[in-house]
Amino acid sequence: MNRSASSTRPHGAAAIDICILVFPGFLLLDATGPAQVFSSANDEARDAGLAPPYRMRLVAAGGGVVASSSGISLLAEALPPIGLEGATLIVSGGRVDDLPSAAEAAGRAALDWVAQAGAAAGRCWSVCTGSFVLARAGLLAGRRAVTHWADVDALRAEQPALHVLDDALHVRDGKFRTSAGISAGMDLALSLVEEDLGREAALAVAKRMVLFLKRPGGQRQFSSELLAQSPAPGVSARLTAWLRPRLARQIDIGQMASACALSERSLYRKLGAEVGLTPAQLLARLRLERACLLLEQPGALVKQVARQSGHGSEYNLRRAFVAQLGVLPSEYQSRFG
């Protein structure tokens, strides 16, 4: 991270407090994944001679050693007094049956704390099934939310007042944010780093951790909803909007540049700066997304999908799937169709 990377954060600003809530049986990566993202942001800042932007603490009811579902334990502080103004509260997930519930006294106490802490915090978000905890604490009524794909139906049944999304990696509704299965917590953490420190800083963290800054897909590998949200405002958004209804056509760089009222050289430069892709790479991702969505439809024929998605032939479609997803179109179809 160079010094300009933190330009969205005032010079000399106090560190942002990150409070991560765990409970017995929590999913280890739900807590440690986001923590590593923020820790890597601190490392980038130190390398640039800047003060670390984040201060983290792991908390649990009663504090002490807390065992994760993997059997690995972490040492947590006791729940702090309510007073998280300006802080970010992160609630980890786990098996739904292991999450705090109002059916037992300890669970009610934990949910009461989450309700108060979440209301006071500057930002409140969950990883994976942590959305159940936020919902049980009364923080998500009437809001959009997401959880692990395997628990979507359970969340809908338990919390009918929620608008539960099927496939987004993470969703924001006011100061509340929920993320999907497990590693999606790192995607959400990267989005917060971008919000706090700027895109350049978030990209540096993503490179350090060998992650996508914005993953080109949802819980089922590719999500049109995520790709609709992912481009930064500017050339990438305009080009994406122009390409989507034309994916089945033959499209060259000159046409894409004209659609954005840019020279080809400027299009390469601006798109690379915004999303780290060439025009051809963005087109390939959008075509693969379209193919995935078509393969998920009942009765879809691979040859027809290849043509409608702009790949032209089954051979080209197979090459794209193997190169980008590591599976054949038929394997994707059998899993998600």
N, C-alpha and C positions, 0 to 999 in steps of 0.2 A: 504494500500500500504506500503510495507516495502521499505527500502532504495535501495535495489537492483532493485526494480520495475522500477525505472526511469533511468536505466543504459544507455538507448539509447539516453538520453538527457544530454549534458555536465553539470557537476556540476556548479551551479551558473549562468546558462544560463538565459538570459532575458525571461520574460513571452512571450508566443506566443499570438499575437493579433488576436482576433476573431471579425470580423465585420459582423453583421447580418442586412440585408436590409429588411425592411417591407414597406408596402404601404397600403392605405385604402382597407379594405376587405381581408387582408391576412389571411391565415389559422393559427390559434393561435399555434397549436402544431408544425407547420413548423418552427416557431421561438423558442418557449419555449422548445421543445423537445431536439434539439441539445444543446441549452443553458444549460439545466439541465445536460446533459452528461458531458460537460466541467466543469460545476460547481461541479459535483460529483467528477471529477478528482482532482479539487482543494481541495475538502474536504478530499479525500484520502491522498493527499500530506500533508495537514496540520496535519492530524492524525499521519503521519509518521515523523513529525518535519521538513518537507521540505517546500520550498517556493511554492506557488500556480503556476502551470505551464501555466495557461491561464488567459488572461485579455480580458473581453468581453465588447462590446458596441453594442447597438441597434440603427440603423440609419434609417432615412426616409427623403424624399425630404421635406425641410422646417422644419423638426423636430417637436417637440410637441407631443400632444396626437394623437395616430393613432388607429382607431377602427378596430378590426379584424372582420372576417365574423360571429363570434359567438356573437358579440356585446360587448365583453370585450375589453377594450382599454389598450394600453401600451404607456409609455412615451419614445419617441425616441429623439436622438440627430439629429441635422441637418447633411446632408451629409458632410463628412470631405473633405478637399482638397485632390486631388489625391496624394498619397504618401503611398501606402499600401505595399511597398516592405517588403517581409517576413511575411506579415499578411495573414490570411485566410478570404476570402470574402464568405459569405453565403447569397444566395438569396432565400427568402421564396416564397411559392406559394399561389394560391388562385383561384377563378373562372377565367377561361381564359379571359372572357370579362372584368374582373376587373384589369388585369395585365397591366403594362405600355406598351403603344403602340405608334408607330410613327405617328398614326393618329391624335394625339393631342399634343399641344406644351409641356404640362407638362410631357407627356409620352416620348416625344423625348428628353427632358432634362434629365430625369431619365435614359433613355437608353444610352445617351452619357456618363453619369457618370459611369454607369455599364461597358461600353466598356473600358473606361480608367482605372477604378479601377480594373476591372478583368484582364486586360493586365498587370497591375503593381503588383498585388497581388502575393504572393508566391504560394497560392492555391486558386482556385475559384470553388465553387460548389453550386448546387441548390438543393432544396427540392421540391419534387412533381412537380407542374406545374411551378416552378421557372425556369425550363429548357427552357420554352418559352421565359422568359426574357433574359437569356443568349444567346439564339439563335437570338432573335430580336436585341440584341446588337452586333451581328456579331462575337460572340466568339466561336461558335460551328460548323461552316461550315466545312463539311467533317469529322466530328468527330462522334463517337458513343455516344448515349445519351439514357436516359430512363426518363419516366414521369409516372404519375398516369395511371393505366391501362385503365381508362375510357377516357383518353385524348390522347392515343397513335395515333389513326387515325387522330385526329385534328393536332397533332404535325407533323406527316408525311406530311399531306396535306399542312400545312403552311410553312414547312421548308424541302423541298425536298432534300436539300444538306446534311441533317443529316441521319445517319444510326441509326434509332430508334429501340431499342430492346423491345421485348414484355413483358418479365417477370422478368428480373433481378431486384434485390432490389436496387443495385447501380452499377455504372460502372465508371471506371477511364479511361480517355484518356488524357495523358500528365498531366498537372497540373489541368485540368478541370475534375470535377466529377459531376455526376448527380445522383439523387436518386428518387425512385419511391414514391408511395402514402404515404404522411403524416408521419406515424411512421417510415418509412424507413429512414427518416432524422436522427433518433437516431442510426440506424444501421450504417449509414455512419459516424456519429460522433464518434461512438465507434471504427471504423476502423482507424480514424485519431488519436485517443488517442493511439491505438496500434502502429501506425506508429511513433508517437512522443515519447511515454513513454515506449513502450514495451508491450508484450503480458500479462505479469503478472499484470501490471497496468490497462490495458483495462479489463481484467477479473475481477479485484477488483471492477471497476466501474460497470460492468454488474451485478455483484452480489449485489452491493449496490442498484441498480435500479431495480433488479429482471427482468433482460433482458437476452436474448440470446446474447452471445458475437458475434456469427455468426449464424443468424437464419437459420434453416434447411429448407428453402423454398423461393419461389419467391412471386410475387404478387398474384398468384393463389395457395397459400399455399406451393407448392413445385416446385422448379425449378432446372432442371438438370444443367443449366448453373451456378447457384449460387453454387451448391454443387461441381461442377468441380473446382470452384475458391476457395472454402472456406477452404479446409484443408491446414494447414501450411505445408511448405516443410518438408519432412521427412517421418516417418512411416505412418502417416495418409494418405498422398497422395499416397504412394505406395500401401497401403492396399485398399484404395478406387478404384484405377485403377485395382487392381487384382480382387476385388469383382464384379465390375459392369458387366462384361460379364458372370458371374457365379451365378447370383442372383437366378435363378430358381432351382439351385442344392441344395442338402443337404450339408451344410458347418458347420464344427465345429471349435473350437478354435485352435486345433492342426494344421489343414490345414492352417488357417490364419497365425499362427505363422511361419510355415514353409515357406509360401509364402514371408514373410518378413525377413526370415533368422534369426529369433529370438526365444528365449524360450517363452513359454506361459506367464511366469511371466514378462519377459521384454516387451512383447507386451502390456500387461495390463498397465504396468508402463509408457511406452513411449506414448502410445495412450492417456492415461488419462492426461498426462502432456501437450500434444499438443492440444487436442480438448475437453478434459473433458468428454470423452465417453469411455465405455468399448467396446471391439470388437463386442459383441452381439448388443449393442445399435447402433453402426455405421451400422452394417448389417441391423438392423431393419429399420433404417432411409432410407438407400438406397433402400430397398425393397418397402417401402411405397412410396418413390419418383417414382420408376418404376411403381407401381400400379396407381399412380395419372396420370402419363403420358399416360399410356395405356387407362385409363378411359376417357381421353380427346379425344381419337380417335373415329371417327364416327362408330357406330355399335358395339362397344366393349361389350363383354359379361362378366359379373362379374365373373362367374365360370372360364372362360378362363384367365381373368386378375389375379385371385388368383393363378392359376397354373404358369403362365408366370412370375409373380413377386416373386415367391418363398414362398408364403403364404400357398400354398397347397390346402386349402379349402375356401369356401365362409365364413364359420364360423370364421376361423382365420383372414381372410381379414376384416370382419366386426369388430372384436375385435380390430385389429390394428387401423382402422380408428377412431373408437369411442374413443379409449384411447389417440391417438395422435392428432387427428383433431377435435374430438367432433361431427363428422357427420358420417352417413352411407355411404358406397361406392356409393349407388344409389343416395343419395343426392348430393354427390360431382359430380357425373356424370351429373346430371340434371343441375347443376350450371355451370360447366366448359366444359362439353362434346360438 
